[in-house]
Structures are given as C-alpha cells and as structure tokens.
Amino acid sequence: MHPPEFKLSSPPEDLISAVKFGPKSNQYMAASSWDGTLRFYDVTANQMRQKFLKEAPILDCAFMDIVHVVSGSLDGQVRLFDVNTQAENVVGAHKKSIRCVEYAEFVNGILTGSWDQTVKLWDMREKRCVGTYEQNNGKVYSMSVIDEKIVVATADRKVLIWDLRKMDSYIMKRESSLKFQTRCIRLFPNKEGYVMSSIEGRVAVEYLDHDPEVQRRKFAFKCHRNKENDIEQIYPVNALSFHNVYQTFATGGSDGIVNIWDGFNKKRLCQFHEYDTSISTLNFSSDGSALAIGCSYMDLFSEPPATVPHPAIYIRYPTDQETKQK
C-alpha cells in the first residue's frame, strides 16, 4: 500500500508552474517549471523518467496522450515532447509568453492562451496552428477546457466563454464577481459553470445558464486567510482542481494550505496540513484517486526569508471522507 502522502523525488529547482497527471492515469505525471524544465514522472515508482531542458521558463504543460506532452513558455514557443523517443519539436509560437496550455479532446488539439491576448488551436499531427482567437484585448491568465466548452480568464477581471463547434466569436462575456485579479479558473466537470480564484483570498462559484433561478445559486467566499496578532493576513488563491467523480474541488493558496470544498452545498470538506511554502499548482488525476500538489516560494514577502524553501511536489491519495459530498 502506498502512504497517504509522499514527496516526489527530483523536483524542479525553481517555481513549479504546473503539475498534470496523464490522461486516465494516476501513475504518470508531468511538471513544468521556471527552471526551464519539463519533467515526466512515474509517480508509483517515485521516479523521474525524463527531463527536457529549455532556455526559457515553462509556464504550463498538458498531455496530448500518455507519451506526448506539450509545453508553453515565456519565450512564446509551443513545444511537443515525446517521452519515449525523447524527440522534441517547436510546433509554433505566440507573439508573447504563453500562460496556459490545455488539451482539447473534442477536436484532438492543443489550446494555448497567451499574454498576446489570443488563444490558439494547434493540430499536433500536422504541427501547425489551425486557429487564432482574439480574447477581447485581454492577456490570458487562466483557461479551462471540457468537451466543446472553453472558459478563458483574462486581465481586467473578464471571463470569456467559447464553444469549440463555433469559434468565430465567444458565446458569452462575463465580468468576474471578485474585485481583484484572477489567478485561476476551472470548469465544473458537468460544464454547468466554473470556479475562479483571485489574489485576494476569495473564490467564486458561477453558473453559465442565464435563468434567474440558476443564477441565484452563484456565490463567492473568503478563504486562505489567517489572523496574526489580530491582523488579518490575506493570501492569493493560486490553484484550483476538480475531483471529476465527486465534482468537489481543491484550492491551494500562498498560505501553504490546501482545502477541499463542496461547491454545491457551500461548505469546506477538509483542510490538509500546512505545507512549507505557497501552493503554486494542483491537479487531481482523472479518477480523483490522486492529487498532485506543487509547492514553490512565490516572492510573497518584500524581503525573502533567510532560507527560501525548496520547490517540492507532493502526491496525496485523498480519502472519500476528504473529497466526497457529505
């Protein structure tokens, strides 16, 4: 039996930008980092199997399939890595840094979101861009894709909803109900809405249907805050990930805390122990059996601490008690 939680060996050496489990797998995982590496792990064996090193920091990654991983980097390049043959290709580029990379199973393509205010769709077999979509003059900060649906969170607290069947224009434009900059957005597994987080210790649960009855269910809540000497410390909520089976979700903050929430019943299900630094990224495996937790110091204080904690990836096997709606 595996322990309920363990630390992965050979973690990145700088901020961990993304941890992603392979499709339908809780064994294989990729991690991208500001150290310019894309790492591929066999989690069960606690082993790094491959490491690709680039000059530019990598801001996100996504699996095409279990042996092909795509990265988006600070230099705007989209790269395809083959874990088996160690081959790598530059597929194309954005004009500015790429912040988000997502696999769109619906069209068997890769979507990238950039600070150049566009989302691009890539055909990885032909290794070319097959569509460029303007994001209403907003830098892309976070993006989520399920089936035909895409939600894009941009600068100026905007959210654009797109449909992959009809990409000539977005189908909906929303303003974030949170007053501060968006950090992360994720669609519900049932596609009825999305959850988004901000730099100011808050999370919003939103629904797409305009019906007033449905809209009444939306809400926002404070989290990732604590009191020190009667002063409230408020932390960015950097990461969100859904449990696809139970439709509950995890949040990770710069307070080093991971919480699991039941968004439908508006309650917290559990809180894990405190990690030694900010949670920069989170990802549940597709069946929800494993949660990857990326911890990295995120320049939270004007003066860095005397010893900056090393980046670390924890793999946790949460129980039903922690993740299932009560």
Helices and strands as residue ranges (DSSP letters): E 5-7, E 16-21, E 28-33, E 37-42, E 47-53, E 58-65, E 68-73, E 77-82, E 88-93, E 98-104, G 105-107, E 109-114, E 118-123, E 128-134, E 140-146, E 149-154, G 155-157, E 158-163, E 172-175, E 182-187, E 193-198, E 202-207, H 212-215, E 219-222, E 225-228, E 231-234, E 237-242, E 249-253, E 258-262, E 267-271, E 279-284, E 291-295, E 312-316, H 320-323
